[in-house]
Amino acid sequence: MAVADASDVARATKAAAKAFESWSALDPLDRARHLRKLAELVRERITELAGWESAVTGRPLREMRAQMARIPEWIEYFAGIAPGLEGESNRLRGSFSSTTSWQPYGVCALLTPWNHPILILVKKLAAALSVGNTVVIKPSELAPCTPLVFAAWCTEAGIPPGVVNVVTGEGATGASLCASPEVRRIDLTGGTTTGRRVAAAAAERLVPCTLELGGKTPVVVFEDSDIEEAAAGAVFAAFVASGQTCVSAGRFIVQRPIYERFLDAFVKRAAALKVGDPADLATDVGPVISYVSLQRIERMIQHATSAGARLVTGGAAPQFDGPLSAGNFMQPTIFADVKPDMELFQEEVFGPVVAVTPFDTEEEGLTLANDSPYALGASIWTRDIARAARVGAKIRAGMIWINDHHKNDPRSIWGGYGDSGYGVENGWDAIKSYLIKRNLIVSSNPKFDDWFKGGTRYG
């Protein structure tokens, strides 16, 4: 892939700015027709798209087929709700009326990650396009392929040239895009360190942004949980995508009366997962994204062992014969008796390595769950509805699942706070975040009430 320089970025942003004039002028119903055509095209090519996503990211093909099958939902959802966006009217004191309306920002920069190249892109792109914005996409340098394919499909679906643009490259390319004078809004999914840089760049130009950043997701398992069900949920929460998602369950906080039984069930299920070739439909866990990532994961495993955490399964790369021996694989790894001051409890791994920690009281479990600067996702396992409500109200997270994990839907907001960023994807909140709300105030007074000539109306 090419590494776009500042001149390439300028060409893309200028093309997007030019296309904005006509795209934003379309009736929302006409934009929706273009988007629905794109959704149908994607639906016809899900198998093809899933194969590419798996090949680029190492995610198991079975998983990618399931994920790509849901992509049309986001496009159709935003295409459907955008035409229903309405302004408001109100009568004000003193014979004035107020009417609000919505206006798109213009060119939006979409900075997307490598772990969900298409899913996260589409969550942003569908909301932005449906209300008249144009976009310049900067995908991760580790997964730039499918966003380019998807942009070509947008053109094939009839979306006008310049509405969807892609620039590939590394950090400097993204920085150049964020600094572009044509860019009026930024939407990033990525690491917290990158998020701070993007937020600073946006603040410098007073450009709004949405930041979906890192996490260290707690899973609180209470003693009244069905242990086998909780263990099944734990394996999914921890090891889907090889633990490489922003809401991967990194910290299992388990009530002491069921601690060892839950641990046994969790270990048994984790050890049964098949690690291997992502193209094999029987594979459960593929490789991590890069050798650099694998090295970081191995260092964190070493640190956890040195700190005194109890390794109960995994902890090493699986051994393969043939081509897979060169892959960046790590076994699903579980450490028990992890203390809150250990690195593994506090820091995001972004790999298939998790911590399990016991607790006694509800208050202690909540304190442990909230012992993190991140506040993205959390899940609570209990059959006590009152307890679920109490803990759910106090747990520090933007998204909370009860007796489940990592469920996502275009109608359900997605986002966090603290070191996990700010702003949300999905739902009406996302679509409105891509719009400026304006207010038109009209006087119906017979004449202007001149304040400096004895008028009585002030403000």
C-alpha positions in Angstrom: 0.0 0.0 0.0 1.1 3.6 -0.7 2.1 5.8 2.2 0.1 9.0 1.6 2.0 12.2 2.2 0.6 15.7 2.8 -0.1 16.4 -0.8 -2.1 13.1 -1.2 -4.1 14.0 1.9 -4.8 17.5 0.5 -6.1 16.0 -2.7 -8.5 13.7 -0.8 -9.8 16.4 1.5 -10.3 18.8 -1.4 -12.2 16.1 -3.3 -14.4 15.5 -0.3 -15.0 19.2 0.1 -16.0 19.6 -3.5 -18.4 16.6 -3.4 -20.0 17.9 -0.1 -21.8 20.6 -2.0 -23.9 18.3 -4.1 -24.1 15.3 -1.6 -25.4 17.5 1.2 -27.9 19.1 -1.2 -29.6 15.7 -1.9 -32.8 15.0 -0.2 -32.3 12.5 2.6 -34.5 10.0 0.9 -32.2 10.1 -2.2 -29.1 9.6 -0.1 -30.8 6.7 1.6 -31.4 5.0 -1.8 -27.7 5.1 -2.5 -26.9 3.6 0.9 -29.5 0.9 0.5 -28.0 -0.1 -2.8 -24.6 -0.3 -1.1 -26.1 -2.5 1.6 -27.4 -4.9 -1.0 -24.1 -5.0 -2.8 -22.3 -5.8 0.5 -24.9 -8.5 1.3 -24.2 -10.2 -2.0 -20.5 -10.2 -1.3 -20.3 -11.1 2.4 -18.4 -14.4 1.8 -15.8 -12.5 -0.3 -15.5 -9.7 2.2 -15.2 -12.1 5.1 -12.3 -13.9 3.4 -10.4 -10.7 2.9 -11.0 -9.6 6.5 -9.8 -12.9 7.8 -6.7 -12.9 5.6 -5.7 -9.4 6.7 -6.4 -9.6 10.4 -6.0 -13.3 11.2 -9.5 -13.5 12.7 -11.1 -16.9 12.2 -13.1 -17.1 8.9 -16.2 -18.4 10.8 -16.1 -15.4 13.0 -15.6 -13.0 10.1 -18.5 -14.5 8.1 -20.8 -13.9 11.1 -19.6 -10.4 11.6 -19.7 -9.4 7.9 -23.3 -10.7 7.7 -24.3 -7.9 10.0 -22.6 -5.0 8.1 -25.7 -4.2 6.0 -27.7 -3.6 9.2 -25.7 -0.5 10.0 -26.0 0.9 6.5 -29.8 0.2 6.3 -30.4 1.5 9.8 -28.8 4.9 9.2 -30.3 5.1 5.7 -33.7 4.5 7.4 -33.6 6.9 10.3 -31.8 9.9 8.6 -34.9 11.0 6.6 -36.9 11.0 9.9 -34.7 13.6 11.6 -36.9 16.6 12.3 -36.3 20.1 13.5 -38.4 21.7 16.3 -40.5 24.8 16.7 -41.4 26.7 19.8 -43.0 30.0 20.8 -40.9 32.3 22.9 -41.6 35.1 25.3 -42.4 38.4 23.6 -43.9 37.4 20.2 -40.9 35.4 19.0 -40.8 32.0 17.4 -37.8 29.6 17.4 -37.2 26.9 14.7 -34.3 24.5 14.8 -32.7 22.7 11.9 -29.8 20.3 11.3 -26.8 20.9 9.1 -23.9 18.4 8.3 -20.4 19.4 9.3 -18.8 18.8 5.9 -15.7 16.7 5.5 -15.2 14.2 8.3 -12.0 12.3 9.0 -12.6 8.6 9.9 -9.5 7.0 11.6 -10.2 3.3 11.8 -8.3 0.4 13.6 -7.0 -2.9 12.4 -9.0 -5.2 14.7 -12.4 -4.5 13.0 -11.5 -2.8 9.7 -14.9 -2.9 8.1 -17.3 -3.1 11.1 -15.9 0.0 12.8 -15.6 1.8 9.5 -19.2 1.2 8.6 -20.5 2.3 12.0 -18.9 5.7 11.4 -19.4 6.0 7.6 -23.1 5.1 7.5 -23.9 7.7 10.1 -21.8 10.4 8.5 -23.0 9.8 4.9 -26.7 9.5 5.7 -27.0 13.1 6.9 -24.9 14.6 4.1 -21.3 14.6 5.2 -18.4 13.4 3.0 -15.5 11.4 4.4 -11.8 10.8 4.2 -10.9 7.4 5.7 -7.5 6.7 7.1 -7.3 2.9 7.9 -4.7 1.3 10.2 -1.4 0.6 8.4 -1.8 -3.0 9.7 -5.2 -3.5 7.9 -5.6 -1.0 5.0 -6.9 -3.4 2.3 -10.6 -3.9 2.9 -11.4 -0.1 3.5 -10.1 0.4 -0.1 -12.3 -2.4 -1.4 -15.3 -1.0 0.4 -14.7 2.5 -0.9 -14.7 1.1 -4.5 -18.0 -0.6 -3.7 -19.4 2.7 -2.6 -18.6 4.1 -6.1 -20.1 1.0 -7.7 -23.3 1.5 -5.7 -23.7 4.9 -7.2 -22.3 7.1 -4.4 -20.8 10.1 -6.3 -17.0 10.4 -6.7 -15.4 12.4 -3.8 -18.0 11.4 -1.2 -15.9 8.5 0.1 -12.1 8.8 0.0 -9.3 6.7 1.5 -5.7 7.6 2.3 -3.4 4.8 3.4 -0.3 5.4 5.5 1.1 5.5 9.0 0.9 8.0 11.9 2.1 11.0 9.9 -0.7 10.4 7.3 -3.3 10.5 10.1 -1.8 13.6 11.6 -1.8 15.3 8.3 -5.5 14.4 7.8 -6.4 15.7 11.3 -4.6 19.0 10.5 -6.3 19.5 7.2 -8.3 22.7 7.0 -11.1 21.0 5.1 -11.7 18.5 7.9 -14.6 19.7 10.1 -15.0 16.6 12.3 -12.8 13.7 13.4 -13.9 10.2 14.5 -11.2 7.9 15.8 -11.2 4.3 17.1 -7.8 3.4 18.4 -5.4 3.4 21.4 -5.6 5.9 24.2 -2.2 7.4 23.4 -3.2 8.1 19.8 -6.6 9.4 21.1 -4.8 12.0 23.2 -2.9 13.2 20.2 -6.0 13.4 18.0 -7.9 15.2 20.8 -5.1 17.8 21.0 -5.1 18.3 17.2 -8.8 18.7 17.2 -8.8 21.2 20.1 -6.1 23.2 18.3 -8.5 23.8 15.4 -11.7 23.7 17.5 -13.0 20.7 15.6 -15.3 18.2 17.4 -14.3 14.6 17.6 -15.5 11.2 18.8 -12.8 9.0 20.5 -13.4 5.3 21.1 -10.2 4.3 22.8 -8.8 1.6 25.1 -10.4 -0.5 27.8 -9.7 -2.9 30.6 -13.1 -4.5 30.8 -14.2 -6.0 34.2 -16.5 -9.0 34.4 -18.1 -9.4 37.8 -19.3 -12.9 38.5 -21.6 -13.3 41.6 -22.1 -16.5 43.6 -25.7 -16.9 42.3 -24.6 -17.2 38.7 -24.9 -20.4 36.7 -21.3 -21.4 36.7 -21.2 -23.2 33.3 -23.2 -20.4 31.7 -20.8 -17.8 33.2 -17.8 -19.8 32.0 -19.1 -20.0 28.5 -19.7 -16.3 28.5 -16.2 -15.7 29.9 -14.5 -17.7 27.1 -16.4 -15.6 24.5 -15.7 -12.4 26.3 -12.0 -13.1 26.8 -10.9 -14.9 23.6 -13.1 -13.9 20.7 -10.8 -12.1 18.2 -7.8 -13.4 20.2 -8.6 -10.9 22.9 -8.0 -8.0 20.4 -11.1 -5.9 21.0 -11.6 -2.7 23.0 -14.2 -4.5 25.2 -12.3 -7.8 25.6 -12.8 -9.1 29.1 -9.5 -8.5 30.8 -10.4 -8.8 34.5 -12.7 -11.5 35.9 -13.7 -10.5 39.4 -15.3 -13.6 40.9 -17.1 -14.0 44.3 -15.1 -16.3 46.6 -17.7 -19.1 47.2 -17.7 -20.0 43.5 -14.1 -18.9 42.7 -12.4 -22.2 42.2 -15.4 -23.9 40.5 -15.7 -21.0 38.1 -12.0 -21.1 37.5 -12.1 -24.8 36.7 -15.0 -24.4 34.3 -13.3 -21.4 32.6 -10.0 -23.2 32.2 -11.6 -26.3 30.8 -13.5 -24.3 28.1 -10.4 -22.2 27.3 -8.1 -25.2 26.9 -10.6 -26.8 24.5 -10.5 -23.9 22.0 -8.8 -24.7 18.8 -5.9 -22.3 18.0 -4.7 -22.4 14.4 -5.3 -21.4 10.7 -7.9 -18.7 10.5 -9.0 -20.1 7.1 -10.0 -23.4 8.8 -13.7 -23.1 9.7 -13.0 -25.3 12.8 -10.5 -22.7 14.2 -11.7 -20.7 17.3 -8.6 -18.5 17.9 -6.3 -17.1 15.2 -3.0 -15.3 15.5 -2.5 -11.8 17.0 -2.0 -9.0 14.5 1.8 -8.7 14.5 5.1 -9.9 15.9 5.4 -6.7 17.8 2.0 -7.4 19.5 3.1 -11.0 20.3 6.3 -9.7 21.9 4.3 -7.3 24.1 1.9 -10.1 25.1 4.8 -12.4 26.0 6.4 -9.6 28.2 3.1 -9.1 30.1 2.9 -12.9 30.7 6.4 -12.9 32.1 5.7 -9.9 34.3 2.5 -11.5 35.7 4.4 -14.7 36.5 7.2 -12.8 38.2 4.7 -10.8 40.2 3.2 -14.0 41.6 0.0 -14.5 39.6 -0.9 -18.2 39.2 -0.8 -19.4 35.6 -3.6 -22.0 35.2 -3.7 -22.4 31.4 -1.8 -21.3 28.4 1.1 -18.9 28.8 3.1 -19.9 25.7 2.8 -20.0 21.9 1.3 -23.2 20.5 3.7 -25.4 18.5 2.9 -26.1 14.9 4.5 -27.9 12.0 4.7 -26.2 8.6 3.8 -22.6 7.7 1.9 -21.9 10.9 5.1 -22.3 12.9 6.0 -18.8 11.8 2.7 -17.3 12.9 2.1 -14.8 15.8 0.0 -17.3 17.9 -0.6 -17.3 21.6 -2.6 -19.9 23.6 -5.6 -18.6 25.5 -4.0 -17.7 28.8 -5.6 -17.4 32.2 -3.9 -16.2 35.4 -5.6 -16.7 38.8 -5.1 -14.8 42.1 -4.2 -11.6 40.3 -3.8 -8.7 42.7 -5.2 -5.3 41.9 -1.7 -3.7 41.9 -0.4 -6.0 39.3 0.2 -4.9 35.7 -2.1 -7.6 34.4 -5.0 -6.2 36.4 -4.4 -2.6 35.4 -3.0 -2.5 31.8 -4.7 -3.4 28.6 -3.2 -6.6 27.0 -5.0 -6.6 23.6 -4.4 -10.3 23.4 -5.7 -13.6 24.7 -4.5 -13.2 28.3 -6.8 -12.5 31.3 -6.7 -12.0 35.0 -9.0 -13.7 37.6 -9.4 -12.1 41.0 -11.6 -13.2 44.0 -13.8 -10.9 46.0 -16.1 -11.3 49.0 -18.7 -8.6 49.3 -20.7 -6.8 46.6 -19.0 -3.5 47.7 -15.5 -5.1 47.2 -16.4 -6.5 43.8 -17.6 -3.1 42.7 -14.5 -1.4 44.0 -12.3 -3.8 42.1 -14.3 -3.4 38.9 -14.0 0.4 39.2 -10.2 0.3 39.9 -9.2 1.5 36.4 -8.9 4.7 34.5 -10.8 3.1 31.6 -14.6 3.2 31.4 -15.7 1.5 28.2 -17.4 -1.9 28.8 -18.3 -4.1 31.8 -20.4 -7.1 32.4 -22.2 -8.5 35.4 -23.2 -12.1 35.9 -26.0 -12.6 38.4 -29.6 -14.0 38.6 -30.5 -11.4 41.2 -32.3 -8.6 39.3 -32.0 -6.1 42.2 -28.2 -6.8 42.5 -27.8 -6.3 38.7 -29.6 -3.0 38.9 -27.5 -1.8 42.0 -24.2 -2.8 40.5 -25.1 -1.7 37.0 -25.9 1.8 38.3 -22.5 2.1 40.0 -20.1 0.3 37.8 -17.8 2.6 35.8 -18.5 1.9 32.1 -20.3 3.4 29.2 -21.7 0.0 28.2 -22.8 -2.6 30.6 -24.1 -6.1 29.8 -26.0 -8.3 32.3 -25.4 -12.1 31.8 -23.8 -11.5 28.4 -20.9 -9.6 26.8 -19.9 -7.7 23.7 -23.4 -7.4 22.1 -23.5 -4.7 19.5 -26.4 -3.3 17.4 -26.9 -0.2 15.3 -29.7 0.9 17.6 -27.7 0.6 20.8 -25.1 3.3 21.7 -21.5 2.3 21.9 -18.9 4.4 23.8 -17.2 5.1 27.0 -15.5 7.8 29.1 -12.4 8.4 31.1 -9.3 7.0 29.4 -11.7 5.2 27.0 -12.5 8.5 25.2 -15.8 10.3 24.7 -18.7 10.4 22.3 -20.7 7.4 21.1 -21.4 5.4 18.0 -24.7 3.9 17.0 -28.3 5.1 17.4 -29.7 8.6 17.2 -26.9 9.9 19.3 -24.3 9.0 16.6 -26.3 10.5 13.8 -26.8 13.8 15.6 -23.1 13.9 16.5 -22.5 14.3 12.7 -24.8 17.3 12.5 -24.8 21.0 13.7 -28.0 22.0 15.3 -29.0 25.6 14.4 -31.6 27.9 15.7 -33.7 30.5 13.7 -35.5 33.1 15.8 -38.2 35.2 14.1 -39.9 38.3 15.6 -43.6 38.8 14.9 -43.7 42.1 16.7 -45.1 45.0 14.7 -41.9 47.0 15.1 -38.4 46.7 16.7 -38.4 47.5 20.4 -35.4 50.0 20.4 -33.7 49.6 23.8 -31.7 52.8 23.5 -34.9 54.8 22.7 -36.8 53.7 25.7 -37.5 50.1 24.8 -38.5 47.7 27.5 -37.5 44.4 26.0 -34.0 43.2 27.1 -32.8 39.8 25.9 
